[in-house]
Amino acid sequence: MITISCDVCKKKMDDPQYGRNFFYYASHSVCESCKDSLELNIKNAIRSRDPFEINWFEKYVTDSLDKAAQKGKA
């Protein structure tokens, strides 16, 4: 059996199924609850950003994941 742990909250996911209970963002494996928190954070940041720039977005996602992994929560 394969076990993957979330890079953010360190929770172990038994029987991981990509796109169902774990996801990859910028080379980080993320559980579903951390993914939801991350997407909410990103959505709020995007709404306040005008004009939208893809370079800024990619850097923001990477930085958000790195910070969340250090803190242990999204």
PyMOL Python script that loads the backbone (N, CA, C, O; Angstrom):
from pymol import cmd

cmd.read_pdbstr("""\
ATOM      1  N   MET A   1       0.844  -1.169   0.000  1.00  0.00           N
ATOM      2  CA  MET A   1       0.000   0.000   0.000  1.00  0.00           C
ATOM      3  C   MET A   1       0.897   1.243   0.000  1.00  0.00           C
ATOM      4  O   MET A   1       1.930   1.277   0.669  1.00  0.00           O
ATOM      5  N   ILE A   2       0.492   2.241  -0.746  1.00  0.00           N
ATOM      6  CA  ILE A   2       1.222   3.499  -0.821  1.00  0.00           C
ATOM      7  C   ILE A   2       0.622   4.479   0.177  1.00  0.00           C
ATOM      8  O   ILE A   2      -0.598   4.590   0.298  1.00  0.00           O
ATOM      9  N   THR A   3       1.482   5.181   0.881  1.00  0.00           N
ATOM     10  CA  THR A   3       1.039   6.224   1.798  1.00  0.00           C
ATOM     11  C   THR A   3       1.754   7.514   1.424  1.00  0.00           C
ATOM     12  O   THR A   3       2.978   7.545   1.297  1.00  0.00           O
ATOM     13  N   ILE A   4       0.990   8.558   1.253  1.00  0.00           N
ATOM     14  CA  ILE A   4       1.543   9.871   0.950  1.00  0.00           C
ATOM     15  C   ILE A   4       1.158  10.787   2.092  1.00  0.00           C
ATOM     16  O   ILE A   4       0.048  10.703   2.618  1.00  0.00           O
ATOM     17  N   SER A   5       2.071  11.662   2.477  1.00  0.00           N
ATOM     18  CA  SER A   5       1.738  12.639   3.514  1.00  0.00           C
ATOM     19  C   SER A   5       1.655  14.019   2.875  1.00  0.00           C
ATOM     20  O   SER A   5       2.396  14.340   1.946  1.00  0.00           O
ATOM     21  N   CYS A   6       0.744  14.818   3.391  1.00  0.00           N
ATOM     22  CA  CYS A   6       0.544  16.180   2.911  1.00  0.00           C
ATOM     23  C   CYS A   6       1.767  17.004   3.302  1.00  0.00           C
ATOM     24  O   CYS A   6       2.222  16.943   4.444  1.00  0.00           O
ATOM     25  N   ASP A   7       2.296  17.769   2.361  1.00  0.00           N
ATOM     26  CA  ASP A   7       3.466  18.596   2.643  1.00  0.00           C
ATOM     27  C   ASP A   7       3.125  19.793   3.518  1.00  0.00           C
ATOM     28  O   ASP A   7       4.024  20.427   4.071  1.00  0.00           O
ATOM     29  N   VAL A   8       1.853  20.111   3.652  1.00  0.00           N
ATOM     30  CA  VAL A   8       1.446  21.266   4.453  1.00  0.00           C
ATOM     31  C   VAL A   8       1.128  20.840   5.878  1.00  0.00           C
ATOM     32  O   VAL A   8       1.785  21.294   6.815  1.00  0.00           O
ATOM     33  N   CYS A   9       0.132  19.976   6.058  1.00  0.00           N
ATOM     34  CA  CYS A   9      -0.309  19.616   7.414  1.00  0.00           C
ATOM     35  C   CYS A   9       0.331  18.329   7.934  1.00  0.00           C
ATOM     36  O   CYS A   9       0.134  17.963   9.093  1.00  0.00           O
ATOM     37  N   LYS A  10       1.093  17.644   7.085  1.00  0.00           N
ATOM     38  CA  LYS A  10       1.809  16.410   7.444  1.00  0.00           C
ATOM     39  C   LYS A  10       0.884  15.233   7.749  1.00  0.00           C
ATOM     40  O   LYS A  10       1.325  14.227   8.304  1.00  0.00           O
ATOM     41  N   LYS A  11      -0.393  15.352   7.391  1.00  0.00           N
ATOM     42  CA  LYS A  11      -1.345  14.261   7.595  1.00  0.00           C
ATOM     43  C   LYS A  11      -1.067  13.158   6.575  1.00  0.00           C
ATOM     44  O   LYS A  11      -0.849  13.441   5.397  1.00  0.00           O
ATOM     45  N   LYS A  12      -1.075  11.903   7.024  1.00  0.00           N
ATOM     46  CA  LYS A  12      -0.851  10.778   6.127  1.00  0.00           C
ATOM     47  C   LYS A  12      -2.150  10.404   5.428  1.00  0.00           C
ATOM     48  O   LYS A  12      -3.216  10.353   6.041  1.00  0.00           O
ATOM     49  N   MET A  13      -2.035  10.144   4.130  1.00  0.00           N
ATOM     50  CA  MET A  13      -3.197   9.749   3.338  1.00  0.00           C
ATOM     51  C   MET A  13      -3.012   8.308   2.893  1.00  0.00           C
ATOM     52  O   MET A  13      -2.142   8.013   2.073  1.00  0.00           O
ATOM     53  N   ASP A  14      -3.828   7.412   3.431  1.00  0.00           N
ATOM     54  CA  ASP A  14      -3.799   6.016   3.016  1.00  0.00           C
ATOM     55  C   ASP A  14      -4.622   5.878   1.741  1.00  0.00           C
ATOM     56  O   ASP A  14      -5.632   6.560   1.565  1.00  0.00           O
ATOM     57  N   ASP A  15      -4.187   5.005   0.873  1.00  0.00           N
ATOM     58  CA  ASP A  15      -4.852   4.777  -0.405  1.00  0.00           C
ATOM     59  C   ASP A  15      -5.060   6.095  -1.165  1.00  0.00           C
ATOM     60  O   ASP A  15      -6.196   6.456  -1.475  1.00  0.00           O
ATOM     61  N   PRO A  16      -3.977   6.808  -1.463  1.00  0.00           N
ATOM     62  CA  PRO A  16      -4.112   8.098  -2.144  1.00  0.00           C
ATOM     63  C   PRO A  16      -4.583   7.935  -3.580  1.00  0.00           C
ATOM     64  O   PRO A  16      -4.130   7.043  -4.296  1.00  0.00           O
ATOM     65  N   GLN A  17      -5.475   8.786  -3.983  1.00  0.00           N
ATOM     66  CA  GLN A  17      -5.987   8.800  -5.354  1.00  0.00           C
ATOM     67  C   GLN A  17      -5.857  10.222  -5.871  1.00  0.00           C
ATOM     68  O   GLN A  17      -6.536  11.135  -5.402  1.00  0.00           O
ATOM     69  N   TYR A  18      -4.966  10.394  -6.854  1.00  0.00           N
ATOM     70  CA  TYR A  18      -4.697  11.722  -7.389  1.00  0.00           C
ATOM     71  C   TYR A  18      -5.983  12.346  -7.935  1.00  0.00           C
ATOM     72  O   TYR A  18      -6.724  11.711  -8.686  1.00  0.00           O
ATOM     73  N   GLY A  19      -6.230  13.581  -7.551  1.00  0.00           N
ATOM     74  CA  GLY A  19      -7.408  14.304  -8.000  1.00  0.00           C
ATOM     75  C   GLY A  19      -8.648  14.026  -7.164  1.00  0.00           C
ATOM     76  O   GLY A  19      -9.698  14.636  -7.369  1.00  0.00           O
ATOM     77  N   ARG A  20      -8.519  13.110  -6.232  1.00  0.00           N
ATOM     78  CA  ARG A  20      -9.649  12.785  -5.365  1.00  0.00           C
ATOM     79  C   ARG A  20      -9.378  13.138  -3.907  1.00  0.00           C
ATOM     80  O   ARG A  20     -10.159  13.863  -3.290  1.00  0.00           O
ATOM     81  N   ASN A  21      -8.277  12.632  -3.350  1.00  0.00           N
ATOM     82  CA  ASN A  21      -7.956  12.987  -1.968  1.00  0.00           C
ATOM     83  C   ASN A  21      -6.543  13.535  -1.796  1.00  0.00           C
ATOM     84  O   ASN A  21      -6.129  13.822  -0.673  1.00  0.00           O
ATOM     85  N   PHE A  22      -5.790  13.684  -2.899  1.00  0.00           N
ATOM     86  CA  PHE A  22      -4.540  14.439  -2.840  1.00  0.00           C
ATOM     87  C   PHE A  22      -4.273  15.072  -4.195  1.00  0.00           C
ATOM     88  O   PHE A  22      -4.733  14.592  -5.231  1.00  0.00           O
ATOM     89  N   PHE A  23      -3.512  16.169  -4.158  1.00  0.00           N
ATOM     90  CA  PHE A  23      -3.280  16.976  -5.349  1.00  0.00           C
ATOM     91  C   PHE A  23      -1.833  17.446  -5.351  1.00  0.00           C
ATOM     92  O   PHE A  23      -1.198  17.521  -4.299  1.00  0.00           O
ATOM     93  N   TYR A  24      -1.319  17.756  -6.518  1.00  0.00           N
ATOM     94  CA  TYR A  24       0.022  18.322  -6.650  1.00  0.00           C
ATOM     95  C   TYR A  24      -0.089  19.784  -7.041  1.00  0.00           C
ATOM     96  O   TYR A  24      -0.760  20.129  -8.013  1.00  0.00           O
ATOM     97  N   TYR A  25       0.569  20.635  -6.281  1.00  0.00           N
ATOM     98  CA  TYR A  25       0.696  22.051  -6.597  1.00  0.00           C
ATOM     99  C   TYR A  25       2.166  22.406  -6.487  1.00  0.00           C
ATOM    100  O   TYR A  25       2.756  22.275  -5.415  1.00  0.00           O
ATOM    101  N   ALA A  26       2.758  22.848  -7.569  1.00  0.00           N
ATOM    102  CA  ALA A  26       4.145  23.323  -7.563  1.00  0.00           C
ATOM    103  C   ALA A  26       5.067  22.344  -6.832  1.00  0.00           C
ATOM    104  O   ALA A  26       5.824  22.743  -5.947  1.00  0.00           O
ATOM    105  N   SER A  27       5.001  21.078  -7.202  1.00  0.00           N
ATOM    106  CA  SER A  27       5.820  19.987  -6.660  1.00  0.00           C
ATOM    107  C   SER A  27       5.571  19.694  -5.185  1.00  0.00           C
ATOM    108  O   SER A  27       6.424  19.100  -4.526  1.00  0.00           O
ATOM    109  N   HIS A  28       4.425  20.096  -4.658  1.00  0.00           N
ATOM    110  CA  HIS A  28       4.019  19.766  -3.293  1.00  0.00           C
ATOM    111  C   HIS A  28       2.804  18.849  -3.369  1.00  0.00           C
ATOM    112  O   HIS A  28       1.883  19.106  -4.144  1.00  0.00           O
ATOM    113  N   SER A  29       2.794  17.789  -2.577  1.00  0.00           N
ATOM    114  CA  SER A  29       1.588  16.974  -2.470  1.00  0.00           C
ATOM    115  C   SER A  29       0.733  17.566  -1.353  1.00  0.00           C
ATOM    116  O   SER A  29       1.222  17.826  -0.254  1.00  0.00           O
ATOM    117  N   VAL A  30      -0.543  17.776  -1.647  1.00  0.00           N
ATOM    118  CA  VAL A  30      -1.438  18.498  -0.755  1.00  0.00           C
ATOM    119  C   VAL A  30      -2.716  17.698  -0.581  1.00  0.00           C
ATOM    120  O   VAL A  30      -3.264  17.177  -1.552  1.00  0.00           O
ATOM    121  N   CYS A  31      -3.200  17.599   0.670  1.00  0.00           N
ATOM    122  CA  CYS A  31      -4.458  16.902   0.932  1.00  0.00           C
ATOM    123  C   CYS A  31      -5.634  17.792   0.513  1.00  0.00           C
ATOM    124  O   CYS A  31      -5.454  18.969   0.202  1.00  0.00           O
ATOM    125  N   GLU A  32      -6.817  17.221   0.511  1.00  0.00           N
ATOM    126  CA  GLU A  32      -7.995  17.944   0.028  1.00  0.00           C
ATOM    127  C   GLU A  32      -8.337  19.157   0.882  1.00  0.00           C
ATOM    128  O   GLU A  32      -8.684  20.206   0.340  1.00  0.00           O
ATOM    129  N   SER A  33      -8.250  19.041   2.191  1.00  0.00           N
ATOM    130  CA  SER A  33      -8.601  20.182   3.044  1.00  0.00           C
ATOM    131  C   SER A  33      -7.590  21.318   2.899  1.00  0.00           C
ATOM    132  O   SER A  33      -7.982  22.485   2.906  1.00  0.00           O
ATOM    133  N   CYS A  34      -6.311  21.009   2.768  1.00  0.00           N
ATOM    134  CA  CYS A  34      -5.308  22.053   2.555  1.00  0.00           C
ATOM    135  C   CYS A  34      -5.465  22.672   1.173  1.00  0.00           C
ATOM    136  O   CYS A  34      -5.237  23.870   1.001  1.00  0.00           O
ATOM    137  N   LYS A  35      -5.850  21.872   0.193  1.00  0.00           N
ATOM    138  CA  LYS A  35      -6.093  22.387  -1.157  1.00  0.00           C
ATOM    139  C   LYS A  35      -7.231  23.390  -1.143  1.00  0.00           C
ATOM    140  O   LYS A  35      -7.144  24.438  -1.783  1.00  0.00           O
ATOM    141  N   ASP A  36      -8.301  23.077  -0.417  1.00  0.00           N
ATOM    142  CA  ASP A  36      -9.440  23.988  -0.326  1.00  0.00           C
ATOM    143  C   ASP A  36      -9.038  25.308   0.331  1.00  0.00           C
ATOM    144  O   ASP A  36      -9.429  26.379  -0.132  1.00  0.00           O
ATOM    145  N   SER A  37      -8.263  25.231   1.402  1.00  0.00           N
ATOM    146  CA  SER A  37      -7.796  26.446   2.080  1.00  0.00           C
ATOM    147  C   SER A  37      -6.887  27.271   1.177  1.00  0.00           C
ATOM    148  O   SER A  37      -6.988  28.497   1.130  1.00  0.00           O
ATOM    149  N   LEU A  38      -6.008  26.594   0.470  1.00  0.00           N
ATOM    150  CA  LEU A  38      -5.098  27.277  -0.440  1.00  0.00           C
ATOM    151  C   LEU A  38      -5.867  27.964  -1.572  1.00  0.00           C
ATOM    152  O   LEU A  38      -5.586  29.115  -1.906  1.00  0.00           O
ATOM    153  N   GLU A  39      -6.828  27.264  -2.155  1.00  0.00           N
ATOM    154  CA  GLU A  39      -7.610  27.852  -3.239  1.00  0.00           C
ATOM    155  C   GLU A  39      -8.425  29.052  -2.769  1.00  0.00           C
ATOM    156  O   GLU A  39      -8.574  30.021  -3.514  1.00  0.00           O
ATOM    157  N   LEU A  40      -8.949  29.007  -1.564  1.00  0.00           N
ATOM    158  CA  LEU A  40      -9.688  30.143  -1.022  1.00  0.00           C
ATOM    159  C   LEU A  40      -8.762  31.343  -0.846  1.00  0.00           C
ATOM    160  O   LEU A  40      -9.126  32.472  -1.177  1.00  0.00           O
ATOM    161  N   ASN A  41      -7.581  31.097  -0.330  1.00  0.00           N
ATOM    162  CA  ASN A  41      -6.590  32.153  -0.152  1.00  0.00           C
ATOM    163  C   ASN A  41      -6.200  32.757  -1.503  1.00  0.00           C
ATOM    164  O   ASN A  41      -6.113  33.977  -1.639  1.00  0.00           O
ATOM    165  N   ILE A  42      -5.970  31.911  -2.487  1.00  0.00           N
ATOM    166  CA  ILE A  42      -5.584  32.373  -3.821  1.00  0.00           C
ATOM    167  C   ILE A  42      -6.725  33.136  -4.484  1.00  0.00           C
ATOM    168  O   ILE A  42      -6.500  34.160  -5.130  1.00  0.00           O
ATOM    169  N   LYS A  43      -7.943  32.640  -4.324  1.00  0.00           N
ATOM    170  CA  LYS A  43      -9.102  33.306  -4.931  1.00  0.00           C
ATOM    171  C   LYS A  43      -9.255  34.733  -4.409  1.00  0.00           C
ATOM    172  O   LYS A  43      -9.515  35.657  -5.179  1.00  0.00           O
ATOM    173  N   ASN A  44      -9.094  34.905  -3.115  1.00  0.00           N
ATOM    174  CA  ASN A  44      -9.199  36.244  -2.528  1.00  0.00           C
ATOM    175  C   ASN A  44      -8.082  37.158  -3.018  1.00  0.00           C
ATOM    176  O   ASN A  44      -8.313  38.344  -3.249  1.00  0.00           O
ATOM    177  N   ALA A  45      -6.884  36.626  -3.178  1.00  0.00           N
ATOM    178  CA  ALA A  45      -5.760  37.430  -3.666  1.00  0.00           C
ATOM    179  C   ALA A  45      -5.958  37.826  -5.120  1.00  0.00           C
ATOM    180  O   ALA A  45      -5.624  38.944  -5.511  1.00  0.00           O
ATOM    181  N   ILE A  46      -6.494  36.925  -5.918  1.00  0.00           N
ATOM    182  CA  ILE A  46      -6.712  37.214  -7.339  1.00  0.00           C
ATOM    183  C   ILE A  46      -7.759  38.301  -7.507  1.00  0.00           C
ATOM    184  O   ILE A  46      -7.618  39.172  -8.366  1.00  0.00           O
ATOM    185  N   ARG A  47      -8.783  38.260  -6.716  1.00  0.00           N
ATOM    186  CA  ARG A  47      -9.848  39.269  -6.831  1.00  0.00           C
ATOM    187  C   ARG A  47      -9.345  40.672  -6.525  1.00  0.00           C
ATOM    188  O   ARG A  47      -9.874  41.653  -7.048  1.00  0.00           O
ATOM    189  N   SER A  48      -8.332  40.769  -5.686  1.00  0.00           N
ATOM    190  CA  SER A  48      -7.803  42.089  -5.340  1.00  0.00           C
ATOM    191  C   SER A  48      -6.694  42.526  -6.296  1.00  0.00           C
ATOM    192  O   SER A  48      -6.175  43.635  -6.170  1.00  0.00           O
ATOM    193  N   ARG A  49      -6.332  41.681  -7.236  1.00  0.00           N
ATOM    194  CA  ARG A  49      -5.236  41.969  -8.165  1.00  0.00           C
ATOM    195  C   ARG A  49      -5.796  42.395  -9.519  1.00  0.00           C
ATOM    196  O   ARG A  49      -6.546  41.651 -10.152  1.00  0.00           O
ATOM    197  N   ASP A  50      -5.426  43.596  -9.956  1.00  0.00           N
ATOM    198  CA  ASP A  50      -5.868  44.064 -11.269  1.00  0.00           C
ATOM    199  C   ASP A  50      -4.762  44.892 -11.871  1.00  0.00           C
ATOM    200  O   ASP A  50      -4.364  45.860 -11.223  1.00  0.00           O
ATOM    201  N   PRO A  51      -4.244  44.628 -12.992  1.00  0.00           N
ATOM    202  CA  PRO A  51      -4.549  43.538 -13.910  1.00  0.00           C
ATOM    203  C   PRO A  51      -3.872  42.234 -13.475  1.00  0.00           C
ATOM    204  O   PRO A  51      -2.873  42.240 -12.756  1.00  0.00           O
ATOM    205  N   PHE A  52      -4.434  41.142 -13.922  1.00  0.00           N
ATOM    206  CA  PHE A  52      -3.914  39.820 -13.589  1.00  0.00           C
ATOM    207  C   PHE A  52      -2.656  39.549 -14.408  1.00  0.00           C
ATOM    208  O   PHE A  52      -2.616  39.821 -15.608  1.00  0.00           O
ATOM    209  N   GLU A  53      -1.625  39.007 -13.748  1.00  0.00           N
ATOM    210  CA  GLU A  53      -0.379  38.637 -14.413  1.00  0.00           C
ATOM    211  C   GLU A  53      -0.038  37.199 -14.040  1.00  0.00           C
ATOM    212  O   GLU A  53      -0.018  36.847 -12.860  1.00  0.00           O
ATOM    213  N   ILE A  54       0.230  36.373 -15.043  1.00  0.00           N
ATOM    214  CA  ILE A  54       0.492  34.956 -14.791  1.00  0.00           C
ATOM    215  C   ILE A  54       1.780  34.751 -13.995  1.00  0.00           C
ATOM    216  O   ILE A  54       1.849  33.845 -13.165  1.00  0.00           O
ATOM    217  N   ASN A  55       2.791  35.569 -14.233  1.00  0.00           N
ATOM    218  CA  ASN A  55       4.043  35.432 -13.473  1.00  0.00           C
ATOM    219  C   ASN A  55       3.817  35.700 -11.988  1.00  0.00           C
ATOM    220  O   ASN A  55       4.347  34.990 -11.134  1.00  0.00           O
ATOM    221  N   TRP A  56       3.038  36.714 -11.692  1.00  0.00           N
ATOM    222  CA  TRP A  56       2.700  37.017 -10.305  1.00  0.00           C
ATOM    223  C   TRP A  56       1.929  35.843  -9.689  1.00  0.00           C
ATOM    224  O   TRP A  56       2.204  35.452  -8.554  1.00  0.00           O
ATOM    225  N   PHE A  57       0.975  35.287 -10.424  1.00  0.00           N
ATOM    226  CA  PHE A  57       0.149  34.195  -9.936  1.00  0.00           C
ATOM    227  C   PHE A  57       1.005  32.968  -9.592  1.00  0.00           C
ATOM    228  O   PHE A  57       0.848  32.387  -8.519  1.00  0.00           O
ATOM    229  N   GLU A  58       1.893  32.581 -10.483  1.00  0.00           N
ATOM    230  CA  GLU A  58       2.734  31.406 -10.243  1.00  0.00           C
ATOM    231  C   GLU A  58       3.631  31.616  -9.017  1.00  0.00           C
ATOM    232  O   GLU A  58       3.799  30.706  -8.205  1.00  0.00           O
ATOM    233  N   LYS A  59       4.196  32.800  -8.888  1.00  0.00           N
ATOM    234  CA  LYS A  59       5.030  33.107  -7.728  1.00  0.00           C
ATOM    235  C   LYS A  59       4.197  33.117  -6.451  1.00  0.00           C
ATOM    236  O   LYS A  59       4.654  32.637  -5.414  1.00  0.00           O
ATOM    237  N   TYR A  60       2.981  33.655  -6.512  1.00  0.00           N
ATOM    238  CA  TYR A  60       2.111  33.713  -5.339  1.00  0.00           C
ATOM    239  C   TYR A  60       1.737  32.306  -4.863  1.00  0.00           C
ATOM    240  O   TYR A  60       1.753  32.030  -3.663  1.00  0.00           O
ATOM    241  N   VAL A  61       1.404  31.424  -5.797  1.00  0.00           N
ATOM    242  CA  VAL A  61       1.050  30.046  -5.434  1.00  0.00           C
ATOM    243  C   VAL A  61       2.249  29.346  -4.795  1.00  0.00           C
ATOM    244  O   VAL A  61       2.111  28.697  -3.759  1.00  0.00           O
ATOM    245  N   THR A  62       3.412  29.477  -5.407  1.00  0.00           N
ATOM    246  CA  THR A  62       4.614  28.842  -4.865  1.00  0.00           C
ATOM    247  C   THR A  62       4.963  29.381  -3.487  1.00  0.00           C
ATOM    248  O   THR A  62       5.263  28.612  -2.573  1.00  0.00           O
ATOM    249  N   ASP A  63       4.924  30.697  -3.335  1.00  0.00           N
ATOM    250  CA  ASP A  63       5.228  31.305  -2.036  1.00  0.00           C
ATOM    251  C   ASP A  63       4.206  30.900  -0.979  1.00  0.00           C
ATOM    252  O   ASP A  63       4.572  30.631   0.165  1.00  0.00           O
ATOM    253  N   SER A  64       2.935  30.855  -1.348  1.00  0.00           N
ATOM    254  CA  SER A  64       1.886  30.454  -0.403  1.00  0.00           C
ATOM    255  C   SER A  64       2.089  29.025   0.068  1.00  0.00           C
ATOM    256  O   SER A  64       1.932  28.735   1.254  1.00  0.00           O
ATOM    257  N   LEU A  65       2.437  28.125  -0.849  1.00  0.00           N
ATOM    258  CA  LEU A  65       2.685  26.733  -0.479  1.00  0.00           C
ATOM    259  C   LEU A  65       3.913  26.607   0.417  1.00  0.00           C
ATOM    260  O   LEU A  65       3.900  25.844   1.384  1.00  0.00           O
ATOM    261  N   ASP A  66       4.961  27.339   0.108  1.00  0.00           N
ATOM    262  CA  ASP A  66       6.163  27.276   0.936  1.00  0.00           C
ATOM    263  C   ASP A  66       5.889  27.784   2.348  1.00  0.00           C
ATOM    264  O   ASP A  66       6.333  27.179   3.323  1.00  0.00           O
ATOM    265  N   LYS A  67       5.167  28.881   2.461  1.00  0.00           N
ATOM    266  CA  LYS A  67       4.823  29.437   3.785  1.00  0.00           C
ATOM    267  C   LYS A  67       3.928  28.467   4.562  1.00  0.00           C
ATOM    268  O   LYS A  67       4.131  28.246   5.756  1.00  0.00           O
ATOM    269  N   ALA A  68       2.946  27.895   3.881  1.00  0.00           N
ATOM    270  CA  ALA A  68       2.029  26.970   4.537  1.00  0.00           C
ATOM    271  C   ALA A  68       2.773  25.718   5.009  1.00  0.00           C
ATOM    272  O   ALA A  68       2.492  25.203   6.091  1.00  0.00           O
ATOM    273  N   ALA A  69       3.707  25.232   4.212  1.00  0.00           N
ATOM    274  CA  ALA A  69       4.482  24.045   4.603  1.00  0.00           C
ATOM    275  C   ALA A  69       5.347  24.349   5.820  1.00  0.00           C
ATOM    276  O   ALA A  69       5.535  23.478   6.670  1.00  0.00           O
ATOM    277  N   GLN A  70       5.878  25.566   5.922  1.00  0.00           N
ATOM    278  CA  GLN A  70       6.678  25.940   7.085  1.00  0.00           C
ATOM    279  C   GLN A  70       5.825  26.070   8.334  1.00  0.00           C
ATOM    280  O   GLN A  70       6.226  25.641   9.416  1.00  0.00           O
ATOM    281  N   LYS A  71       4.625  26.675   8.179  1.00  0.00           N
ATOM    282  CA  LYS A  71       3.734  26.862   9.332  1.00  0.00           C
ATOM    283  C   LYS A  71       3.049  25.566   9.742  1.00  0.00           C
ATOM    284  O   LYS A  71       2.772  25.348  10.921  1.00  0.00           O
ATOM    285  N   GLY A  72       2.778  24.707   8.765  1.00  0.00           N
ATOM    286  CA  GLY A  72       2.068  23.466   9.039  1.00  0.00           C
ATOM    287  C   GLY A  72       0.567  23.584   8.848  1.00  0.00           C
ATOM    288  O   GLY A  72      -0.186  22.705   9.267  1.00  0.00           O
ATOM    289  N   LYS A  73       0.129  24.662   8.218  1.00  0.00           N
ATOM    290  CA  LYS A  73      -1.296  24.802   7.892  1.00  0.00           C
ATOM    291  C   LYS A  73      -1.457  25.738   6.710  1.00  0.00           C
ATOM    292  O   LYS A  73      -0.631  26.621   6.481  1.00  0.00           O
ATOM    293  N   ALA A  74      -2.525  25.535   5.968  1.00  0.00           N
ATOM    294  CA  ALA A  74      -2.764  26.369   4.765  1.00  0.00           C
ATOM    295  C   ALA A  74      -3.523  27.613   5.100  1.00  0.00           C
ATOM    296  O   ALA A  74      -3.806  28.420   4.214  1.00  0.00           O
TER     297      ALA A  74
END
""", "prot")
cmd.dss("prot")
cmd.show_as("cartoon", "prot")
cmd.util.cbc("prot")
cmd.orient("prot")
